[in-house]
């Protein structure tokens, strides 16, 4: 069967991903973890000016159909659509990238081998293990099937969550893995793993957080953390963090609660 590929867009017409470029600058960046399966909500968040959204396939109510719509809803903005997969599994990574995701957020990284497997799953052979089939992604980036790899592969963002006791113990080896674009101190998960769930001022959590911060600063990988208030964001930026993020569902509940408080006697 003869396949005639659509006319290749000119280089200036291709929508090239922008988050990796931003991460390689010294800008302070923002992200929102989207647990609500809604293209409408994601579109509003993307239009707000945030640098990225993270479509949550690990803890959110999002299925793959919703994930595709949410990724597509960022079109026309500078907001990068990332996807948090449920596990460090190349089949899940492949499918998320083929939906047009600009990057992957990997949970439960424990050691350098986990980090290497994550990086490899985002690259095609011989550099990695990703299977080829960007039928949807080619349109997302306004490129073509034959050109997708060359145009997009090196622009994809590999983000690792540091949220396990093992990851803290192995943080130097993890940071030495080539191909990591962003590390995230996942405060809620890490404090739970340490047995002090939600106690972000606990000495054990602060010690683990400091260990991560020092190791990441030594290699210059951008670091991200959770911030639900401006004061928390300012504190993280002052300690060298490059990105802060929050959660759509938490902000929605918080705002609804604030409105309800107006009725208090």
N, C-alpha and C positions, 0 to 999 in steps of 0.2 A: 504494500500500500504506500502510495506517495504522500508524504506529509509536507504541506507548504506552510512554513512558519510565517506568522504575521510580520509585517515590516518592523524591523528593529528601530526603536526610538533613537533619536539623536542623543548624544551624551548629555546635553543640557536639559533634555526632556525627562530623563530618568530620575525618579524620586529616590535619591540616595539616602540611606539611614543617617541620622544625625547624632544619636546618643553617644556613640563611641567617640566622635569628634569632641563633644562636650566634656566627656570624661577625661579626655586628654588635655583639656584646658584647666584653668584654675578656678572655674566658676563654681558657685554653690548651686546645687541642683535639688529638685523635688520629685517625689513619686507618690502615687496613691495606689494602695492595694485594693483591687476591685473584686469584692466577694459577691456583689449583687449581679445576677445574670441579666444585665440590661444594656443594650446598645445605647439607649437614651441617656442613662446615667453616665456611662463611659464617655459619650460624646460631650456632655456638659463638663465633665472633669477635664477632658482633653482641651476643650475650648477655653478653660480657665487660665491656661498658660503653664501648667505643670510640665516638667520635662519628660515624664514617662508615667504610664500606668502599668500595673502588674495584674494581669488577668489571672485570677486565682483558681487553678484546677486542683489544688491540694486541700484547702479548707473551705472554699466557697461553694455556692450552689450552682456553679457554672458547668454546663456540658459543652461538648465540642461545637455544636451548632451555635450556642450563645457566644462561645469564645471567638468564633469567626466573625460574628456580627460586631462584637466589641472591638476586635482588632480593626475591622473596617471602619468603625465609627471614629477612629482617630484621624482619618483622612482629612487633608486640608489644614492640619495643625502641625506644629513642631513636636508634638507629644509622641514619644516612642512607645509602641505597644510591646510589652514583654509578657511572657507567660510563666507562671510558677507551676511546674509539673508536680505530680503527686509523689514521684520518686525519681531517683537518678537512673532512668531507664531509657535506652536509646530509641525504643519504639514510641514512647510518649514524646520525647524531644523531637523526633522526626515529624510526627503529626502536628505538633504545635508550630514548628517552623514552616511546615507546608501550608499552614493556614495564613501565613504571612507575618508571624511574630518577628520582631526585630531582635529579640534575644530571649534567653531562657534563664529562669531563676531556679537553682537546684537546691532542694532541701536535704537536710540530714547528711551533710558531708562530714566524714569522720577522719579521713587521712588523705595523703597525697595520691593514693591509687584511686580513691573516689573522685578527686579533683581531675586527674588525668582522664578518667572515663567520661566525665562531664564534658571536658574540652573536646575530646575525640568525637563525641556524639553530635557535635555541631558542625563537623567538617566532613567533606566527602573524601573517599579513598583517593590517593594513598595516605592523605594526612589524617583521616579519621574513619568513622564507621557509619556515617549518615547515608541512608538509602536515597536514591534520586527520584524525585517526583514532585517538583514544585508547581503543580498544575494551577493551584490557587495563588501561591506566593508570587508567581511571575507577574500577575496582574496587580497585586498589591504594590509591587515595586516598579511597575510600568516598564518591565524589561521583557525578555522572552525566555522560553525554556532553555535554548542553547546558551544563552548569555547569563542566566540567573547566577550560576556558580561564580563566574568571574566578577559580576557586578556586585554581588551581595555578600558572599561567604565571609570575607574578611571584615565586613562591617557589622556582623552580628555580635551581640553582647553576651558574654558568659558571666553570669552572676552566681556566686556561691553563698549560701546561708551558713553562717557559723553559729550553730545552735546546739551542739552536742559537747559533752565533756571531753570526748575523744578529739574533737576538732581543736579545742583549746590546747590540749596536750601536744597536738601535732601541728600547731599553727605555723611554725617556721617551715616545715616540709611542704605544707599546703601552699604557702606563699611563694615557694620556689618553683611551682608548676607553671610552665609557660602557657599563655593563652587565657589567663583569668583577667577579666576587665573590671570586676567590681566584687568586693566582699561586703557582706552585711552582718552586723551584729544583731541577731534576732533575739531581742531582749526577753520577750515573753517565753519563748521556747527554751532559751539557754538558762534562764532563772529556774524554770521547771526542771530541767535536766540536772541542775545543781541541787535540787531539793528545797529551793527557796522561791517557789513560784510567785511571780509578781512582786517580789521584794527587791526592787532595783537598787535600793540603798544598802542591801545586806553586804557584809564584808566579802563573802565568797563570790558574789556576783561582781562586785567592784574589782576584785583581784583578777577574775577571769577576763572581764572587759579590758582592764589595763594590759594584761598579757597580749590580747588580740591587737589592741591599738598600737602597742610598741612594735610588735612583729610586722604589722602592715606598714607602719611608718618607715621601717627600715628598708622596705623594698619599693615603696612608692605606689602601691596599688590603691586606687580610690576606695574609700570606706564609707559605708552607709549605716544609718541607724534609725530607730523609730522615734518620732517626735509628735506628740499630740497637742503641744502648745508651742508658741513662739519662744518661750523661755527655754524649753527643752531643745528646740532647734538651735538657738543661739549657743547653748552650752556645747552641743555636739560640734558645731562649726568651729568654735573656739578651740576645741581639742583636735582639730585637723580633719574632721569628717567632711566629705565632699557632697554627700546626698542625705537628705532626711525624707522620711515618708510616714504616712498614716493610713488609716483604713476607712473606706467609704461607709461601711456599716456602723462603725463607732462614732464617726462624725455625725451621721444621720440621727442616731439615737441621742447623742449629746445635744444636738440642736433641737430635736423634738422635745427633749426634757427641759431645755431652757425655755422654750415657748410655753410649755405646760406650767412652768414655775410662775409665769406671769399671772396665773389665776389664783395663786396661793393667797389665802386670807392673812 
